[in-house]
């Protein structure tokens, strides 16, 4: 699954990132690489939580879906590609 992530560079305090498709999925890191690595781990954890609760796994939207949202103004967009297996039914 390829989830879009928006990253903001906070002057003097590192980077913050969120995955708009996944509520409560946000991280902070000192470097861009660290932030994206943490985000990949957080996305997997969030998908595991949703799965454990029996809730549907949100499908990733495209970056274009979010690009004009003012909440993401001045953000750096990235795609985090993760592997997550859903249980068989």
C-alpha atoms as one frame of an Amber mdcrd trajectory, in Angstrom:
protein
   0.000   0.000   0.000   1.268   3.445  -0.900   0.091   6.117   1.546   0.670
   9.815   0.906   2.399  11.624   3.746   2.855  15.346   4.208   5.961  16.535
   6.028   6.543  19.977   7.501   9.977  21.292   8.395   9.747  23.117  11.718
  12.583  25.593  12.000  14.965  24.535  14.790  12.832  21.555  15.863  12.974
  18.944  13.108  10.177  17.537  11.007   6.560  16.605  11.625   4.572  14.302
   9.370   1.022  13.052   9.059  -0.719  10.459   6.926  -4.033  12.147   6.007
  -5.753   8.848   5.178  -5.126   7.475   8.665  -6.502   9.459  11.626  -4.157
   9.639  14.618  -1.154   8.799  12.443   1.514  11.449  12.976   5.185  11.557
  13.957   8.075  13.911  14.706  11.733  13.369  13.854  15.017  15.230  13.860
  15.773  14.482  10.190  13.632  13.871   7.127  14.895  10.276   6.845  14.142
   9.570  10.510  10.681  11.109  10.169   9.795   9.014   7.112  11.088   5.833
   8.781   9.019   6.557  11.887   6.008   7.268   9.679   6.321   3.908   7.915
   6.413   2.160  11.306   3.491   4.227  12.586   1.383   3.444   9.522   1.935
  -0.292  10.023   1.080   0.046  13.726  -2.090   2.010  12.937  -3.207  -0.533
  10.343  -2.615  -3.309  12.895  -4.737  -1.388  15.438  -7.580  -0.935  12.972
  -7.394  -4.591  12.004  -7.483  -5.682  15.667 -10.563  -3.509  16.235 -12.257
  -5.045  13.203 -12.387  -1.687  11.448 -11.821  -1.329   7.700  -8.381  -0.430
   6.405  -8.641   2.938   4.607  -7.560   2.886   1.011  -4.779   5.349   0.251
  -5.802   8.430  -1.720  -3.571  10.183  -4.202  -1.477  13.207  -3.342  -3.624
  15.203  -5.780  -6.629  14.470  -3.551  -4.986  16.461  -0.736  -2.733  18.905
  -2.577  -5.070  21.933  -2.367  -6.072  21.414   1.265  -4.927  24.510   3.196
  -3.988  22.346   6.199  -1.133  20.918   4.143   0.125  24.209   2.702   3.911
  24.389   2.432   4.252  20.677   3.178   6.588  18.283   1.427   4.708  15.317
  -0.038   6.082  11.799   0.028   4.726   8.333  -0.581   5.329   5.702   2.082
   5.135   2.232   0.588   4.362  -0.395   3.217   3.446  -4.056   3.194   0.455
  -4.946   5.327  -1.475  -8.152   5.106  -5.147  -8.334   5.878  -6.483 -11.527
   7.420  -8.310 -14.011   5.233 -12.075 -14.100   5.670
